Amino acid sequence: MPADVVAAIDLGSNSFHMIVARMVNGHFQILDRLREMVQFAAGLDSKNRLSEESQRRALDCLARFGQRLRHIPPEQLRIVGTNTLRLARNSAEFLARAEAVLGHTVEIISGHEEARLIYLGVVHSVADVPGRRLVVDIGGGSTELIVGEKFESLHLTSLKMGCVSLSRACFDDGRITEARMREAELLVRLKLEPVTIEFQELGWQVVTGASGTIKAIQEVVKREGWCREGIGLEALRRLRTALLEVGNTTAIATRWALEPARARVFTGGFMVLHGLCETLGLDRMEVSEGALREGVIYDLLGRIRHEDVRDRTIAAVIGRYNLDKAQAERVSATALVLVDQARDQWSLAVGGGERILEWAARLHEIGMLLSYHYYHRHGAYILEYADLPGFSRGDQTLLAALVRRHRRGFPSDAFDHLPKDMALLARRLCVLLRLAVVLHRGRSRQSLPLLRLGVHQQRLDLRFPAGWLDEHPLTRADLEMEAGYLRKAGFRLEFG
């Protein structure tokens, strides 16, 4: 597969999307685009478990997508899961099956990360405008609102309401009545209430909508002659009246030539959009072709070109919280030296977790913001639950796990909560992080001497220049203590 070909898959709550693109003069040219309405969110039961039927429907779709991806290297592809996989209690089970079908890793992203990627995809797909832009994306299980300027999102939120979830809540049997519409409108207002004022105070010059729901509504109002371009508030009010006249979702499909799957969730999606426009005072909205998957493509291209937004995130966190940047860089540099020396024996492929190790080294002291006592625990909590642009949920889980165990106790089951294929990697990266932290415990500005690390299975042999440890007895004492911690985790550390 040519190095300029990239692909993205968006496992949405309503539809799964895939695009394959080729880079041409800094822009991508679509080579292939696939979409299937799997209505994944409809498979969630009252305990937020995905039914076997919904999983099978999704896996069948991914098997078809997988044929197109067979020859695309992992570094040229990104697959993201959104709200339904965030909610599903058995998402790990589904991910294992999906990754077996696709042959690639699937990332679950947070609502804030989803919003950031949507904004990125939208602004690359529409004409540039001066001032701020409000982007609205209505998915199957969540709705994202983002205010940004040019290519930077300034404020964003992800609300737990979408075309599938609201349709199930208010129009599950397909009947459309005034009472049910009012119930849906109230639910939308309740979801918007906590964020309405802050978004209105930000202000914007143009509103852009994205997603299949908004595109379908645009097609309907154009077909009726209520809007020539985009979507206007008056057209939405007329559509509300028309939906009441139609009375049920089956008739919606017939009247406006919609796919039956789209018709089943059309009313719920409409109620979300209508409520948003009424509450936020949106008189007119343009509609974008680009959305989440295009944003994923542009974000992936940034990583390929070494313009990774995650690096900017780490730098921003260090600056915002006034962490000891010099110490972070010392520990990070040593960790990378050690991982390079352990690479062959521990099968640490280039890129195989070392970026996470580098970021963990740079942020390992973030918990000191709260307290020095147990700061490794505080740091793990912060990194697990903070909104970190560019990071998937899996990235943050691994990052937090490394920071949690970078000092003090290191039990043999420290990483049992991670997926099996990640647990061994995490254990080995954590050993290297712990050594780097120990070697810089004195926070000295003097560079370390040339280190030689040999590893074989669970045994580590760390060698210093002759006489260096005799001149640094505190480092020797720290390493002796660390050898005791590692012994409990099944590792044997020797040094001299």
Buried (B, 14 or more C-beta within 10 A) or exposed (E): BEEBBBBBBBBBBBBBBBBBBEBEEEEBEEEEEBBBBBBBBBBBEEEEBBEEEBBEBBBEBBEEBBEBBEEBEEEBBBBBBBBBBBBBEBBEEBBEBBBEBBEBBBBBBBBBBBBBBBBBBBBBBBEEBEEBBBBBBBBBBBBBBBBBBEEEBEBBBBBEBBBBBBBBBBBEEBEBEEEBBEBBBEBBBEBBEEBBEEBEEEEBEBBBBBBBBBBBBBBBBBEBEBBEEBBBBEBBBBBBEBBEEBEBBEBBBEBBEBEEBBBBBBBBBBBBBBBBBBBBEBEBBBBBEBBBBBBBBBBBBBBBEEEBBBBEBBEEBBEEEEBEEEBBBBBBBBBBBBBBBBBEBBEBEEEBBBBBBBBBBBBBBBBBEBEEEEBBBBBBBBBBEBBBBBBBBBBBBBBBBBBBBBBEEBEEEBBEEBBEEBBEBBBBBBBBBBBBBBBBBEEEEEEBEEBEBEBEEBEBBBBBEEEBBEEBEEBBEBBEEBBEBBEEBEBEBEBE
